[in-house]
Amino acid sequence: MRIGISLTSNHPDAKDPRQGARWMIERAAAAHRAGLDSLFVGDQHVSPTPYYQNTPMLGRLLAEWGEAPAGCLFLLPLWHPVLVAEQIGTLAAIAQGPFIMQWRKRVWRCVRPSPSRSGSAPVHRQPSTARRD
């Protein structure tokens, strides 16, 4: 069995924006020391609390990570294709080990489902994955 970590990039308890970034760096270093198998950072936009963009943050975290696989999730509808290609290419070049890209083709509205409209919650789907070894 392989066990990795996906770090949250939303830190509502951070009093100073640098604090949340430090927490992410400390967690990545601790995960590396613990011998976890992979490191991921998600993609999020429009947050009322301190949020750290995935590509620059993963670039910094890779300095702590080593040769184990690492990657990012991208909400593709929110990215220009050339920009996301450049971001992925740069991260893959920086990574000492395999870089894994995860993506979602759809972005769901952030609303609580209404039982009167649907009667059930939206289905959570796993993101698609591409890997460079």
Secondary structure in CASP SS format (residue, H / E / C, confidence):
PFRMAT SS
TARGET T0000
AUTHOR 0000-0000-0000
METHOD secondary structure of the structure
MODEL  1
M C 1.00
R C 1.00
I C 1.00
G C 1.00
I E 1.00
S E 1.00
L E 1.00
T C 1.00
S C 1.00
N E 1.00
H C 1.00
P C 1.00
D C 1.00
A C 1.00
K C 1.00
D C 1.00
P H 1.00
R H 1.00
Q H 1.00
G H 1.00
A H 1.00
R H 1.00
W H 1.00
M H 1.00
I H 1.00
E H 1.00
R H 1.00
A H 1.00
A H 1.00
A H 1.00
A H 1.00
H H 1.00
R H 1.00
A C 1.00
G C 1.00
L C 1.00
D C 1.00
S C 1.00
L E 1.00
F E 1.00
V E 1.00
G C 1.00
D C 1.00
Q C 1.00
H C 1.00
V C 1.00
S C 1.00
P C 1.00
T C 1.00
P C 1.00
Y E 1.00
Y C 1.00
Q C 1.00
N H 1.00
T H 1.00
P H 1.00
M H 1.00
L H 1.00
G H 1.00
R H 1.00
L H 1.00
L H 1.00
A H 1.00
E H 1.00
W H 1.00
G C 1.00
E C 1.00
A C 1.00
P C 1.00
A E 1.00
G E 1.00
C E 1.00
L E 1.00
F E 1.00
L E 1.00
L H 1.00
P H 1.00
L H 1.00
W C 1.00
H C 1.00
P H 1.00
V H 1.00
L H 1.00
V H 1.00
A H 1.00
E H 1.00
Q H 1.00
I H 1.00
G H 1.00
T H 1.00
L H 1.00
A H 1.00
A H 1.00
I H 1.00
A C 1.00
Q C 1.00
G C 1.00
P C 1.00
F E 1.00
I E 1.00
M E 1.00
Q E 1.00
W E 1.00
R E 1.00
K C 1.00
R C 1.00
V C 1.00
W C 1.00
R C 1.00
C C 1.00
V C 1.00
R C 1.00
P C 1.00
S C 1.00
P C 1.00
S C 1.00
R C 1.00
S C 1.00
G C 1.00
S C 1.00
A C 1.00
P C 1.00
V C 1.00
H C 1.00
R C 1.00
Q C 1.00
P C 1.00
S E 1.00
T E 1.00
A E 1.00
R E 1.00
R E 1.00
D C 1.00
END
